[in-house]
Amino acid sequence: MELAITGSANKLSVSDDVFGREFSEDLVHQVVVAYRNAGRAGTKAQKTRAEVNGTTKKSKKQKGGGARHGALTAPIFVGGGVTFAAKPRSFAQKVNRKMYRAAISSILSELNRQNRLKVVEAFDVDATKTSALVEKLKGFELGKRPLIVTEDASEHLYLSARNLPYVEVRDVQGLDPAALVGADSVLITADAIKKIEEWLA
């Protein structure tokens, strides 16, 4: 299949397996959830009644003092332990390489079908200047959350986009399913397309 290049009469020949794949919502959802979960710290920790710093001595005599109870470290008391205390854990979910690549291809194919994938010959800014990037993006109709993908994102481009809310710049190596799913549209260079094809082939 061929992709139209914005601002040019030329067309880019691409693989049907990467940009013409049928969309699989279940696969994409599974991969995006797994990707996001992998970024979770999982460091939440609470103390059980055995770990709370305090005496385990009986708090008062057994009879004549109202309700009978032992140590004040029990969960029913303020300052006591937690009944089912959270402990550090890993949220990682196993996703094999074939599934991950298939999900990326599925997302790119759906973006292409919805005309949310804009291909350009090249995209960069000459200096680190946010206003210059804003001016350059005006001609593309990318929506509020654009994702710019280049073969190797330059420092000028990355720093220029840093102060723009919801505008993301990625190189091919840093491309992930969550960024693709969260973008209103994707502006991608022809070189990046070829590199993605090599990666997903």
N, CA, C and O atoms as a DFTB+ gen file, in Angstrom:
804 C
 N C O
     1  1       0.834      -1.193       0.000
     2  2       0.000       0.000       0.000
     3  2       0.876       1.253       0.000
     4  3       2.085       1.179       0.217
     5  1       0.244       2.410      -0.248
     6  2       0.982       3.662      -0.309
     7  2       0.379       4.694       0.632
     8  3      -0.838       4.757       0.810
     9  1       1.247       5.501       1.230
    10  2       0.813       6.583       2.107
    11  2       1.094       7.917       1.420
    12  3       2.166       8.123       0.852
    13  1       0.124       8.811       1.480
    14  2       0.313      10.141       0.899
    15  2       1.242      10.957       1.791
    16  3       1.144      10.902       3.017
    17  1       2.134      11.703       1.177
    18  2       3.056      12.565       1.918
    19  2       2.511      13.993       1.878
    20  3       2.323      14.568       0.806
    21  1       2.263      14.548       3.051
    22  2       1.709      15.900       3.152
    23  2       2.672      16.917       2.553
    24  3       3.863      16.913       2.865
    25  1       2.156      17.777       1.701
    26  2       2.969      18.811       1.083
    27  2       3.815      18.328      -0.074
    28  3       4.725      19.028      -0.518
    29  1       3.521      17.134      -0.566
    30  2       4.306      16.583      -1.684
    31  2       3.403      15.737      -2.574
    32  3       2.414      15.166      -2.114
    33  1       3.752      15.666      -3.834
    34  2       2.986      14.830      -4.772
    35  2       3.430      13.374      -4.694
    36  3       2.763      12.487      -5.227
    37  1       4.542      13.133      -4.039
    38  2       5.070      11.770      -3.924
    39  2       4.255      10.942      -2.936
    40  3       3.555      11.472      -2.072
    41  1       4.369       9.639      -3.092
    42  2       3.722       8.713      -2.159
    43  2       4.770       7.741      -1.629
    44  3       5.756       7.424      -2.294
    45  1       4.518       7.285      -0.414
    46  2       5.472       6.387       0.248
    47  2       4.921       4.967       0.255
    48  3       3.838       4.715       0.784
    49  1       5.664       4.056      -0.327
    50  2       5.242       2.657      -0.366
    51  2       5.581       1.976       0.966
    52  3       6.730       1.983       1.407
    53  1       4.550       1.386       1.597
    54  2       4.742       0.761       2.913
    55  2       4.142      -0.641       2.926
    56  3       3.413      -1.036       2.016
    57  1       4.468      -1.374       3.976
    58  2       4.006      -2.758       4.105
    59  2       2.562      -2.815       4.600
    60  3       2.179      -2.085       5.515
    61  1       1.769      -3.687       3.987
    62  2       0.390      -3.899       4.444
    63  2       0.346      -4.515       5.831
    64  3      -0.597      -4.281       6.587
    65  1       1.357      -5.299       6.170
    66  2       1.388      -5.959       7.484
    67  2       1.538      -4.957       8.623
    68  3       1.095      -5.212       9.743
    69  1       2.165      -3.813       8.333
    70  2       2.402      -2.814       9.376
    71  2       1.340      -1.721       9.370
    72  3       0.882      -1.294      10.430
    73  1       0.944      -1.264       8.173
    74  2       0.017      -0.137       8.080
    75  2      -1.356      -0.512       7.499
    76  3      -2.198       0.354       7.263
    77  1      -1.562      -1.799       7.279
    78  2      -2.865      -2.231       6.775
    79  2      -3.439      -3.383       7.577
    80  3      -4.303      -4.111       7.088
    81  1      -2.971      -3.554       8.792
    82  2      -3.430      -4.650       9.656
    83  2      -4.828      -4.355      10.212
    84  3      -5.185      -3.201      10.450
    85  1      -5.595      -5.403      10.408
    86  2      -6.920      -5.246      11.011
    87  2      -6.778      -4.840      12.486
    88  3      -5.909      -5.352      13.193
    89  1      -7.626      -3.930      12.938
    90  2      -7.524      -3.432      14.314
    91  2      -8.041      -4.473      15.298
    92  3      -9.134      -5.014      15.127
    93  1      -7.240      -4.750      16.338
    94  2      -7.625      -5.694      17.393
    95  2      -7.690      -4.935      18.711
    96  3      -6.667      -4.676      19.345
    97  1      -8.911      -4.583      19.116
    98  2      -9.095      -3.778      20.331
    99  2      -8.604      -4.518      21.575
   100  3      -7.980      -3.918      22.449
   101  1      -8.883      -5.809      21.653
   102  2      -8.483      -6.589      22.827
   103  2      -6.962      -6.624      22.977
   104  3      -6.432      -6.449      24.074
   105  1      -6.272      -6.850      21.864
   106  2      -4.808      -6.916      21.898
   107  2      -4.213      -5.567      22.288
   108  3      -3.315      -5.498      23.128
   109  1      -4.716      -4.499      21.677
   110  2      -4.201      -3.154      21.968
   111  2      -4.442      -2.801      23.432
   112  3      -3.560      -2.255      24.096
   113  1      -5.631      -3.110      23.933
   114  2      -5.946      -2.822      25.339
   115  2      -4.997      -3.569      26.268
   116  3      -4.476      -2.993      27.223
   117  1      -4.776      -4.842      25.991
   118  2      -3.897      -5.650      26.838
   119  2      -2.472      -5.103      26.855
   120  3      -1.845      -5.030      27.912
   121  1      -1.966      -4.723      25.697
   122  2      -0.593      -4.228      25.597
   123  2      -0.446      -2.853      26.255
   124  3       0.552      -2.594      26.926
   125  1      -1.430      -1.971      26.067
   126  2      -1.377      -0.635      26.681
   127  2      -1.438      -0.735      28.201
   128  3      -0.689      -0.050      28.898
   129  1      -2.321      -1.580      28.715
   130  2      -2.430      -1.772      30.166
   131  2      -1.124      -2.331      30.734
   132  3      -0.644      -1.879      31.774
   133  1      -0.554      -3.324      30.034
   134  2       0.700      -3.918      30.483
   135  2       1.824      -2.889      30.468
   136  3       2.653      -2.858      31.378
   137  1       1.855      -2.040      29.430
   138  2       2.895      -1.003      29.340
   139  2       2.778      -0.019      30.498
   140  3       3.780       0.331      31.123
   141  1       1.563       0.426      30.784
   142  2       1.360       1.381      31.873
   143  2       1.651       0.755      33.236
   144  3       2.217       1.399      34.120
   145  1       1.260      -0.491      33.391
   146  2       1.518      -1.173      34.662
   147  2       3.017      -1.343      34.918
   148  3       3.465      -1.315      36.064
   149  1       3.781      -1.520      33.847
   150  2       5.227      -1.685      33.989
   151  2       5.876      -0.422      34.558
   152  3       6.960      -0.477      35.138
   153  1       5.197       0.718      34.384
   154  2       5.734       1.974      34.897
   155  2       5.335       2.273      36.332
   156  3       5.791       3.260      36.908
   157  1       4.499       1.440      36.908
   158  2       4.061       1.669      38.290
   159  2       5.173       1.262      39.261
   160  3       5.833       0.239      39.080
   161  1       5.363       2.083      40.290
   162  2       6.461       1.834      41.231
   163  2       6.187       0.618      42.101
   164  3       7.097      -0.165      42.375
   165  1       4.948       0.452      42.538
   166  2       4.616      -0.693      43.397
   167  2       5.321      -0.648      44.738
   168  3       5.645      -1.690      45.309
   169  1       5.562       0.567      45.249
   170  2       6.317       0.698      46.505
   171  2       5.422       0.991      47.706
   172  3       5.929       1.264      48.794
   173  1       4.106       0.940      47.530
   174  2       3.204       1.212      48.651
   175  2       3.406       0.173      49.742
   176  3       3.470      -1.026      49.467
   177  1       3.507       0.637      50.977
   178  2       3.742      -0.288      52.090
   179  2       3.024       0.213      53.345
   180  3       3.074       1.398      53.672
   181  1       2.364      -0.700      54.033
   182  2       1.717      -0.402      55.310
   183  2       2.181      -1.426      56.335
   184  3       2.724      -2.472      55.978
   185  1       1.968      -1.122      57.596
   186  2       2.431      -2.023      58.652
   187  2       1.284      -2.863      59.206
   188  3       0.174      -2.372      59.412
   189  1       1.576      -4.129      59.441
   190  2       0.619      -4.998      60.115
   191  2       0.734      -4.759      61.623
   192  3       1.608      -4.014      62.067
   193  1      -0.132      -5.378      62.397
   194  2      -0.085      -5.169      63.845
   195  2       1.234      -5.698      64.444
   196  3       1.657      -5.250      65.509
   197  1       1.869      -6.640      63.761
   198  2       3.133      -7.186      64.255
   199  2       4.290      -6.217      64.008
   200  3       5.319      -6.291      64.681
   201  1       4.123      -5.310      63.042
   202  2       5.214      -4.410      62.660
   203  2       5.095      -3.014      63.266
   204  3       6.048      -2.237      63.219
   205  1       3.933      -2.689      63.835
   206  2       3.739      -1.367      64.431
   207  2       4.636      -1.220      65.653
   208  3       4.761      -2.131      66.472
   209  1       5.258      -0.042      65.753
   210  2       6.145       0.212      66.889
   211  2       5.303       0.508      68.135
   212  3       4.725       1.589      68.246
   213  1       5.231      -0.419      69.046
   214  2       4.434      -0.241      70.268
   215  2       4.465      -1.516      71.086
   216  3       4.778      -2.590      70.572
   217  1       4.143      -1.392      72.342
   218  2       4.165      -2.566      73.216
   219  2       3.014      -3.503      72.902
   220  3       1.940      -3.074      72.480
   221  1       3.247      -4.763      73.111
   222  2       2.186      -5.753      72.933
   223  2       1.597      -6.161      74.282
   224  3       0.868      -7.145      74.404
   225  1       1.941      -5.376      75.268
   226  2       1.419      -5.638      76.613
   227  2      -0.094      -5.400      76.632
   228  3      -0.609      -4.526      75.933
   229  1      -0.787      -6.190      77.442
   230  2      -2.239      -6.017      77.554
   231  2      -2.527      -4.600      78.039
   232  3      -1.933      -4.135      79.012
   233  1      -3.453      -3.911      77.346
   234  2      -3.658      -2.482      77.595
   235  2      -4.330      -2.185      78.927
   236  3      -4.100      -1.128      79.514
   237  1      -5.151      -3.099      79.406
   238  2      -5.824      -2.900      80.706
   239  2      -6.217      -4.262      81.267
   240  3      -6.042      -5.295      80.620
   241  1      -6.738      -4.240      82.457
   242  2      -7.081      -5.520      83.081
   243  2      -8.252      -6.171      82.356
   244  3      -9.025      -5.502      81.671
   245  1      -8.369      -7.475      82.516
   246  2      -9.366      -8.238      81.775
   247  2     -10.786      -7.849      82.179
   248  3     -11.659      -7.735      81.318
   249  1     -11.029      -7.646      83.467
   250  2     -12.399      -7.393      83.922
   251  2     -12.530      -6.014      84.565
   252  3     -11.577      -5.485      85.138
   253  1     -13.717      -5.452      84.458
   254  2     -14.005      -4.198      85.142
   255  2     -13.644      -2.956      84.356
   256  3     -13.823      -1.847      84.860
   257  1     -13.147      -3.096      83.151
   258  2     -12.723      -1.920      82.390
   259  2     -13.494      -1.727      81.100
   260  3     -13.031      -1.036      80.192
   261  1     -14.673      -2.336      81.012
   262  2     -15.447      -2.232      79.775
   263  2     -15.078      -3.362      78.825
   264  3     -14.961      -4.520      79.227
   265  1     -14.896      -3.003      77.557
   266  2     -14.574      -4.024      76.561
   267  2     -13.218      -4.647      76.859
   268  3     -12.285      -3.960      77.275
   269  1     -13.122      -5.933      76.645
   270  2     -11.874      -6.645      76.913
   271  2     -11.017      -6.626      75.649
   272  3     -11.490      -6.919      74.550
   273  1      -9.761      -6.278      75.833
   274  2      -8.861      -6.304      74.681
   275  2      -7.428      -6.409      75.134
   276  3      -7.084      -6.130      76.283
   277  1      -6.588      -6.827      74.176
   278  2      -5.168      -6.984      74.456
   279  2      -4.374      -5.758      74.042
   280  3      -4.609      -4.666      74.559
   281  1      -3.418      -5.926      73.095
   282  2      -2.488      -4.865      72.712
   283  2      -3.182      -3.742      71.935
   284  3      -4.149      -3.979      71.211
   285  1      -2.670      -2.517      72.099
   286  2      -3.194      -1.349      71.381
   287  2      -2.687      -1.280      69.935
   288  3      -3.037      -0.361      69.194
   289  1      -1.873      -2.243      69.545
   290  2      -1.394      -2.283      68.156
   291  2      -2.404      -2.955      67.225
   292  3      -2.151      -3.077      66.027
   293  1      -3.540      -3.390      67.761
   294  2      -4.572      -4.035      66.946
   295  2      -5.180      -3.046      65.952
   296  3      -5.194      -1.843      66.216
   297  1      -5.677      -3.526      64.826
   298  2      -6.207      -2.635      63.784
   299  2      -7.389      -1.769      64.216
   300  3      -7.636      -0.730      63.602
   301  1      -8.125      -2.165      65.254
   302  2      -9.305      -1.382      65.653
   303  2      -8.935      -0.106      66.400
   304  3      -9.793       0.750      66.616
   305  1      -7.678       0.035      66.795
   306  2      -7.243       1.230      67.532
   307  2      -6.525       2.211      66.605
   308  3      -5.850       1.812      65.655
   309  1      -6.686       3.518      66.905
   310  2      -5.947       4.539      66.172
   311  2      -4.459       4.351      66.438
   312  3      -4.042       4.232      67.590
   313  1      -3.660       4.323      65.377
   314  2      -2.226       4.084      65.534
   315  2      -1.858       2.617      65.494
   316  3      -0.684       2.255      65.577
   317  1      -2.873       1.771      65.364
   318  2      -2.601       0.339      65.281
   319  2      -2.229      -0.078      63.869
   320  3      -2.149       0.755      62.966
   321  1      -2.005      -1.361      63.685
   322  2      -1.620      -1.874      62.376
   323  2      -2.804      -1.918      61.414
   324  3      -3.943      -1.646      61.793
   325  1      -2.514      -2.266      60.166
   326  2      -3.546      -2.384      59.135
   327  2      -3.888      -3.859      58.958
   328  3      -3.001      -4.712      58.944
   329  1      -5.173      -4.154      58.824
   330  2      -5.616      -5.553      58.769
   331  2      -4.997      -6.307      57.596
   332  3      -4.333      -7.326      57.792
   333  1      -5.208      -5.818      56.391
   334  2      -4.602      -6.446      55.210
   335  2      -3.622      -5.440      54.615
   336  3      -3.915      -4.783      53.616
   337  1      -2.479      -5.335      55.231
   338  2      -1.511      -4.295      54.891
   339  2      -0.950      -4.477      53.483
   340  3      -0.605      -5.586      53.076
   341  1      -0.864      -3.350      52.736
   342  2      -0.254      -3.371      51.404
   343  2       1.254      -3.547      51.541
   344  3       1.875      -2.995      52.449
   345  1       1.823      -4.312      50.642
   346  2       3.268      -4.560      50.660
   347  2       3.843      -4.281      49.264
   348  3       3.118      -4.384      48.274
   349  1       5.137      -3.930      49.169
   350  2       5.748      -3.685      47.847
   351  2       5.522      -4.869      46.914
   352  3       5.674      -6.026      47.308
   353  1       5.155      -4.558      45.659
   354  2       4.861      -5.615      44.688
   355  2       5.158      -5.117      43.285
   356  3       5.300      -3.917      43.052
   357  1       5.246      -6.039      42.372
   358  2       5.464      -5.691      40.970
   359  2       4.136      -5.801      40.219
   360  3       3.411      -6.784      40.370
   361  1       3.823      -4.787      39.411
   362  2       2.603      -4.795      38.623
   363  2       2.855      -5.290      37.196
   364  3       1.959      -5.258      36.353
   365  1       4.066      -5.741      36.937
   366  2       4.457      -6.131      35.574
   367  2       3.577      -7.270      35.051
   368  3       3.264      -8.216      35.774
   369  1       3.190      -7.158      33.784
   370  2       2.441      -8.202      33.103
   371  2       3.253      -8.669      31.897
   372  3       3.854      -7.864      31.184
   373  1       3.259      -9.960      31.689
   374  2       4.074     -10.499      30.591
   375  2       3.383     -10.270      29.245
   376  3       2.242     -10.683      29.034
   377  1       4.091      -9.613      28.358
   378  2       3.626      -9.444      26.974
   379  2       4.789      -9.823      26.071
   380  3       5.845      -9.192      26.122
   381  1       4.607     -10.841      25.250
   382  2       5.735     -11.265      24.424
   383  2       5.964     -10.294      23.263
   384  3       5.111      -9.459      22.963
   385  1       7.106     -10.411      22.627
   386  2       7.536      -9.467      21.599
   387  2       6.582      -9.450      20.405
   388  3       6.308      -8.393      19.836
   389  1       6.087     -10.610      20.036
   390  2       5.195     -10.705      18.884
   391  2       3.890      -9.941      19.135
   392  3       3.393      -9.246      18.250
   393  1       3.347     -10.076      20.333
   394  2       2.115      -9.365      20.690
   395  2       2.343      -7.857      20.696
   396  3       1.517      -7.094      20.196
   397  1       3.469      -7.435      21.266
   398  2       3.772      -6.012      21.371
   399  2       3.874      -5.374      19.981
   400  3       3.302      -4.312      19.736
   401  1       4.598      -6.024      19.087
   402  2       4.770      -5.498      17.737
   403  2       3.458      -5.501      16.968
   404  3       3.178      -4.584      16.197
   405  1       2.651      -6.547      17.184
   406  2       1.349      -6.623      16.514
   407  2       0.435      -5.495      16.987
   408  3      -0.334      -4.947      16.198
   409  1       0.515      -5.149      18.266
   410  2      -0.311      -4.068      18.805
   411  2       0.101      -2.722      18.219
   412  3      -0.755      -1.907      17.874
   413  1       1.414      -2.484      18.105
   414  2       1.900      -1.232      17.511
   415  2       1.422      -1.128      16.054
   416  3       0.966      -0.070      15.621
   417  1       1.528      -2.218      15.314
   418  2       1.070      -2.236      13.920
   419  2      -0.432      -1.981      13.826
   420  3      -0.900      -1.265      12.940
   421  1      -1.173      -2.572      14.747
   422  2      -2.622      -2.416      14.767
   423  2      -3.012      -0.960      15.016
   424  3      -3.932      -0.443      14.381
   425  1      -2.319      -0.305      15.932
   426  2      -2.602       1.109      16.242
   427  2      -2.264       1.990      15.044
   428  3      -3.057       2.848      14.657
   429  1      -1.082       1.778      14.455
   430  2      -0.672       2.578      13.293
   431  2      -1.639       2.400      12.123
   432  3      -1.946       3.361      11.418
   433  1      -2.116       1.180      11.919
   434  2      -3.060       0.904      10.832
   435  2      -4.380       1.636      11.062
   436  3      -4.967       2.185      10.129
   437  1      -4.839       1.638      12.313
   438  2      -6.103       2.322      12.628
   439  2      -5.958       3.837      12.498
   440  3      -6.879       4.510      12.034
   441  1      -4.816       4.371      12.903
   442  2      -4.555       5.803      12.740
   443  2      -4.577       6.182      11.257
   444  3      -5.097       7.230      10.874
   445  1      -4.007       5.312      10.445
   446  2      -3.982       5.553       9.003
   447  2      -5.393       5.523       8.420
   448  3      -5.743       6.370       7.598
   449  1      -6.202       4.555       8.841
   450  2      -7.573       4.443       8.339
   451  2      -8.414       5.666       8.711
   452  3      -9.283       6.091       7.950
   453  1      -8.143       6.221       9.889
   454  2      -8.909       7.373      10.370
   455  2      -8.302       8.711       9.924
   456  3      -8.735       9.772      10.375
   457  1      -7.308       8.657       9.046
   458  2      -6.623       9.864       8.543
   459  2      -6.012      10.694       9.671
   460  3      -5.978      11.922       9.606
   461  1      -5.536      10.012      10.690
   462  2      -4.888      10.677      11.818
   463  2      -3.367      10.479      11.779
   464  3      -2.657      10.866      12.707
   465  1      -2.887       9.877      10.703
   466  2      -1.452       9.670      10.512
   467  2      -0.981      10.581       9.371
   468  3      -1.310      10.355       8.206
   469  1      -0.207      11.609       9.724
   470  2       0.263      12.575       8.732
   471  2       1.743      12.316       8.453
   472  3       2.581      12.423       9.348
   473  1       2.049      11.979       7.217
   474  2       3.432      11.681       6.829
   475  2       4.048      12.904       6.149
   476  3       3.445      13.496       5.253
   477  1       5.252      13.274       6.582
   478  2       5.984      14.388       5.956
   479  2       7.383      13.914       5.571
   480  3       7.890      12.933       6.115
   481  1       7.991      14.614       4.639
   482  2       9.350      14.250       4.201
   483  2      10.343      14.393       5.360
   484  3      11.165      13.511       5.605
   485  1      10.246      15.519       6.061
   486  2      11.136      15.777       7.207
   487  2      10.460      16.794       8.114
   488  3       9.600      17.558       7.674
   489  1      10.854      16.799       9.386
   490  2      10.286      17.772      10.324
   491  2      11.321      18.089      11.391
   492  3      11.810      17.198      12.085
   493  1      11.654      19.387      11.514
   494  2      12.621      19.821      12.528
   495  2      12.537      21.342      12.646
   496  3      11.918      22.006      11.816
   497  1      13.162      21.878      13.677
   498  2      13.267      23.333      13.831
   499  2      14.749      23.701      13.867
   500  3      15.592      22.911      14.292
   501  1      15.047      24.916      13.413
   502  2      16.442      25.334      13.309
   503  2      17.056      25.724      14.652
   504  3      18.268      25.638      14.845
   505  1      16.198      26.153      15.574
   506  2      16.705      26.590      16.883
   507  2      15.706      26.196      17.960
   508  3      14.557      25.865      17.669
   509  1      16.162      26.237      19.211
   510  2      15.279      25.915      20.324
   511  2      14.350      27.097      20.569
   512  3      14.672      28.001      21.340
   513  1      13.213      27.083      19.919
   514  2      12.261      28.184      20.011
   515  2      10.837      27.626      19.910
   516  3      10.431      27.119      18.865
   517  1      10.098      27.726      20.997
   518  2       8.752      27.166      21.041
   519  2       7.831      27.827      20.026
   520  3       7.037      27.149      19.373
   521  1       7.931      29.146      19.889
   522  2       7.056      29.860      18.959
   523  2       7.265      29.391      17.516
   524  3       6.319      29.347      16.729
   525  1       8.501      29.043      17.178
   526  2       8.788      28.549      15.827
   527  2       8.109      27.203      15.585
   528  3       7.609      26.941      14.490
   529  1       8.092      26.358      16.602
   530  2       7.437      25.054      16.476
   531  2       5.921      25.226      16.369
   532  3       5.274      24.546      15.573
   533  1       5.359      26.126      17.164
   534  2       3.915      26.390      17.116
   535  2       3.513      26.849      15.720
   536  3       2.502      26.405      15.174
   537  1       4.308      27.735      15.156
   538  2       4.038      28.261      13.817
   539  2       4.110      27.144      12.780
   540  3       3.313      27.103      11.843
   541  1       5.065      26.248      12.954
   542  2       5.248      25.157      12.004
   543  2       4.104      24.137      12.077
   544  3       3.732      23.537      11.068
   545  1       3.549      23.948      13.286
   546  2       2.476      22.973      13.474
   547  2       1.124      23.478      12.981
   548  3       0.213      22.683      12.750
   549  1       0.986      24.791      12.820
   550  2      -0.305      25.377      12.443
   551  2      -0.817      24.874      11.097
   552  3      -2.029      24.814      10.885
   553  1       0.060      24.522      10.208
   554  2      -0.377      24.105       8.884
   555  2      -0.812      22.659       8.780
   556  3      -1.111      22.187       7.683
   557  1      -0.854      21.940       9.895
   558  2      -1.108      20.503       9.813
   559  2      -2.450      20.052      10.389
   560  3      -2.797      18.904      10.112
   561  1      -3.202      20.755      11.108
   562  2      -4.472      20.302      11.694
   563  2      -4.281      18.998      12.471
   564  3      -4.801      17.949      12.094
   565  1      -3.539      19.091      13.542
   566  2      -3.179      17.897      14.319
   567  2      -4.020      17.692      15.576
   568  3      -3.857      16.687      16.268
   569  1      -4.914      18.625      15.878
   570  2      -5.704      18.495      17.102
   571  2      -4.939      18.988      18.316
   572  3      -3.855      19.558      18.196
   573  1      -5.519      18.762      19.492
   574  2      -4.933      19.299      20.726
   575  2      -3.780      18.446      21.261
   576  3      -2.922      18.944      21.990
   577  1      -3.762      17.172      20.901
   578  2      -2.740      16.266      21.441
   579  2      -1.945      15.625      20.307
   580  3      -2.138      14.444      20.018
   581  1      -1.074      16.363      19.672
   582  2      -0.284      15.769      18.583
   583  2       0.939      15.008      19.102
   584  3       1.516      15.349      20.134
   585  1       1.305      13.991      18.368
   586  2       2.536      13.246      18.644
   587  2       3.428      13.381      17.417
   588  3       3.027      13.043      16.304
   589  1       4.646      13.879      17.633
   590  2       5.608      14.057      16.538
   591  2       6.639      12.936      16.623
   592  3       7.312      12.779      17.641
   593  1       6.760      12.160      15.549
   594  2       7.693      11.034      15.530
   595  2       8.716      11.249      14.420
   596  3       8.354      11.375      13.250
   597  1       9.986      11.290      14.787
   598  2      11.057      11.412      13.797
   599  2      12.030      10.249      13.985
   600  3      11.991       9.549      14.997
   601  1      12.883      10.059      13.014
   602  2      13.839       8.942      13.094
   603  2      14.756       9.105      14.293
   604  3      15.036       8.145      15.011
   605  1      15.217      10.319      14.502
   606  2      16.097      10.600      15.631
   607  2      15.827      12.036      16.079
   608  3      16.428      12.975      15.557
   609  1      14.914      12.204      17.055
   610  2      14.453      13.538      17.469
   611  2      15.630      14.415      17.891
   612  3      16.406      14.049      18.773
   613  1      15.749      15.574      17.250
   614  2      16.849      16.490      17.572
   615  2      16.592      17.188      18.900
   616  3      15.457      17.267      19.369
   617  1      17.659      17.688      19.489
   618  2      17.541      18.392      20.769
   619  2      16.721      19.671      20.610
   620  3      15.944      20.025      21.496
   621  1      16.894      20.375      19.466
   622  2      16.128      21.603      19.204
   623  2      14.626      21.310      19.203
   624  3      13.838      22.046      19.796
   625  1      14.249      20.226      18.531
   626  2      12.829      19.873      18.422
   627  2      12.260      19.472      19.776
   628  3      11.170      19.901      20.154
   629  1      13.004      18.649      20.501
   630  2      12.539      18.181      21.805
   631  2      12.364      19.345      22.782
   632  3      11.343      19.437      23.463
   633  1      13.358      20.232      22.850
   634  2      13.297      21.352      23.792
   635  2      12.241      22.376      23.391
   636  3      11.641      23.019      24.252
   637  1      12.011      22.529      22.099
   638  2      10.996      23.473      21.632
   639  2       9.589      23.020      22.018
   640  3       8.711      23.848      22.259
   641  1       9.380      21.714      22.075
   642  2       8.055      21.166      22.393
   643  2       7.831      20.988      23.888
   644  3       6.715      20.701      24.322
   645  1       8.882      21.156      24.670
   646  2       8.801      20.840      26.097
   647  2       7.793      21.722      26.838
   648  3       7.149      21.258      27.779
   649  1       7.648      22.977      26.432
   650  2       6.739      23.898      27.106
   651  2       5.316      23.879      26.537
   652  3       4.446      24.609      27.013
   653  1       5.082      23.054      25.531
   654  2       3.749      22.971      24.935
   655  2       2.972      21.821      25.571
   656  3       3.367      20.663      25.438
   657  1       1.869      22.127      26.263
   658  2       1.107      21.054      26.899
   659  2       0.512      20.117      25.858
   660  3      -0.007      20.562      24.834
   661  1       0.588      18.828      26.124
   662  2       0.000      17.770      25.293
   663  2       0.724      17.522      23.971
   664  3       0.301      16.660      23.200
   665  1       1.806      18.256      23.689
   666  2       2.576      17.991      22.475
   667  2       3.758      17.101      22.849
   668  3       4.574      17.465      23.694
   669  1       3.843      15.948      22.224
   670  2       4.920      15.007      22.538
   671  2       5.820      14.802      21.331
   672  3       5.361      14.769      20.190
   673  1       7.107      14.666      21.607
   674  2       8.086      14.380      20.561
   675  2       8.780      13.066      20.906
   676  3       9.295      12.903      22.012
   677  1       8.793      12.143      19.970
   678  2       9.449      10.848      20.190
   679  2      10.293      10.494      18.974
   680  3       9.973      10.860      17.843
   681  1      11.376       9.773      19.237
   682  2      12.065       9.131      18.117
   683  2      11.513       7.709      18.017
   684  3      10.738       7.284      18.875
   685  1      11.902       6.984      16.992
   686  2      11.339       5.644      16.773
   687  2      11.654       4.719      17.942
   688  3      10.827       3.894      18.331
   689  1      12.848       4.859      18.495
   690  2      13.253       4.000      19.602
   691  2      12.395       4.239      20.848
   692  3      12.189       3.326      21.648
   693  1      11.898       5.464      21.010
   694  2      11.109       5.789      22.194
   695  2       9.611       5.686      21.973
   696  3       8.830       6.093      22.833
   697  1       9.202       5.152      20.838
   698  2       7.769       5.037      20.532
   699  2       7.135       3.937      21.380
   700  3       7.706       2.857      21.532
   701  1       5.951       4.215      21.932
   702  2       5.271       3.216      22.759
   703  2       3.770       3.247      22.469
   704  3       3.265       4.242      21.950
   705  1       3.053       2.171      22.799
   706  2       1.618       2.089      22.479
   707  2       0.774       3.124      23.211
   708  3      -0.205       3.619      22.653
   709  1       1.132       3.462      24.448
   710  2       0.350       4.435      25.210
   711  2       0.395       5.818      24.565
   712  3      -0.616       6.520      24.526
   713  1       1.569       6.210      24.055
   714  2       1.706       7.509      23.390
   715  2       0.895       7.549      22.102
   716  3       0.271       8.565      21.796
   717  1       0.895       6.456      21.347
   718  2       0.137       6.400      20.093
   719  2      -1.363       6.446      20.341
   720  3      -2.094       7.135      19.629
   721  1      -1.820       5.713      21.349
   722  2      -3.257       5.668      21.659
   723  2      -3.741       7.016      22.200
   724  3      -4.875       7.415      21.935
   725  1      -2.898       7.716      22.950
   726  2      -3.305       8.970      23.576
   727  2      -3.246      10.179      22.671
   728  3      -3.697      11.257      23.059
   729  1      -2.702      10.030      21.472
   730  2      -2.549      11.180      20.563
   731  2      -3.793      11.369      19.701
   732  3      -4.412      10.401      19.258
   733  1      -4.150      12.641      19.471
   734  2      -5.237      12.942      18.537
   735  2      -4.809      12.614      17.117
   736  3      -5.598      12.103      16.322
   737  1      -3.562      12.909      16.808
   738  2      -3.004      12.589      15.495
   739  2      -1.495      12.463      15.623
   740  3      -0.892      12.960      16.573
   741  1      -0.895      11.786      14.645
   742  2       0.541      11.525      14.672
   743  2       1.184      12.120      13.422
   744  3       0.806      11.799      12.295
   745  1       2.158      12.988      13.649
   746  2       2.946      13.559      12.552
   747  2       4.260      12.788      12.492
   748  3       5.049      12.821      13.436
   749  1       4.491      12.101      11.391
   750  2       5.643      11.198      11.321
   751  2       6.423      11.442      10.035
   752  3       5.841      11.705       8.982
   753  1       7.732      11.353      10.133
   754  2       8.574      11.576       8.955
   755  2       8.720      10.279       8.144
   756  3       8.527       9.180       8.663
   757  1       9.063      10.436       6.873
   758  2       9.225       9.283       5.979
   759  2      10.343       8.361       6.471
   760  3      10.213       7.139       6.398
   761  1      11.439       8.936       6.972
   762  2      12.541       8.126       7.492
   763  2      12.100       7.305       8.693
   764  3      12.505       6.153       8.853
   765  1      11.266       7.908       9.539
   766  2      10.763       7.198      10.721
   767  2       9.869       6.039      10.306
   768  3       9.896       4.975      10.924
   769  1       9.071       6.246       9.251
   770  2       8.205       5.175       8.732
   771  2       9.046       3.971       8.322
   772  3       8.718       2.835       8.664
   773  1      10.126       4.217       7.594
   774  2      10.988       3.132       7.130
   775  2      11.641       2.398       8.298
   776  3      11.781       1.175       8.282
   777  1      12.037       3.166       9.309
   778  2      12.673       2.558      10.475
   779  2      11.672       1.711      11.268
   780  3      12.019       0.649      11.784
   781  1      10.430       2.192      11.356
   782  2       9.373       1.440      12.043
   783  2       9.087       0.135      11.295
   784  3       8.872      -0.907      11.914
   785  1       9.086       0.201       9.980
   786  2       8.873      -1.005       9.171
   787  2       9.952      -2.044       9.427
   788  3       9.657      -3.234       9.548
   789  1      11.189      -1.604       9.509
   790  2      12.308      -2.513       9.794
   791  2      12.136      -3.148      11.175
   792  3      12.419      -4.330      11.375
   793  1      11.666      -2.338      12.116
   794  2      11.492      -2.817      13.492
   795  2      10.356      -3.837      13.599
   796  3      10.480      -4.841      14.301
   797  1       9.256      -3.575      12.904
   798  2       8.051      -4.415      13.047
   799  2       7.981      -5.550      12.034
   800  3       7.090      -6.396      12.101
   801  1       8.916      -5.565      11.103
   802  2       8.883      -6.602      10.053
   803  2       9.091      -7.998      10.647
   804  3       9.093      -8.987       9.914
